């Protein structure tokens, strides 16, 4: 038992030590991008990503939330998670642009299933953030009201499907094959190479280039998937 307790403390220390991994990795990728042949930028550098599993530490949480076993919420409401993730994404959008399109969520709020809520939150957050940026920038200088982002939660016999759609203009066909690589982003690079990375919770709207590939990894972690379908001009 003592060994196991010490092991848990070691993992906690590792987790704290790696709080700045994401912005540091993002800056490293952008620096790498400058130095390598542009022809290989679109390759999928699978060795860049790692997954840090927090399940062991969460199992030792002295004050676990109801219905939660370790990192798994046995009664997770995808509608509730989608609402929280959308609110987080909209607050960042408002901070950067001064406004944010509405997000409409359709689905049964009482429907629940066992899943890692933090994984779903990250996936919805990244996708909605992309949608908000696309819509906001498309309608920034327009007299028209920005159309809402729509989230549909469907409970099937075998699958739970969450569809996020927007009218931000879509992605050109030439860019579709690049969107799941770690070195590609349609947004301006937010990183200043001389910036202080001492704060680990800085979040920008876009530009790091890891949002979609990381989200797809999270979706696949328990046998799911993430698919992107684009209608250019819509």
SULJO-V444917 format. One record per helix or strand of 3 or more residues. SS is the DSSP state (A for helix, B for strand). FROM is the first residue (numbers start at 1). LEN is the number of residues. If there is no record, write none. Layout:
<<SS | FROM | LEN> <SS | FROM | LEN>>
//
This chain:
<<A | 2 | 16> <A | 21 | 15> <A | 38 | 3> <A | 46 | 3> <A | 55 | 5> <B | 72 | 5> <A | 78 | 20> <B | 103 | 4> <B | 113 | 3> <A | 117 | 22> <B | 149 | 7> <B | 160 | 6> <A | 173 | 4> <A | 211 | 10>>
//
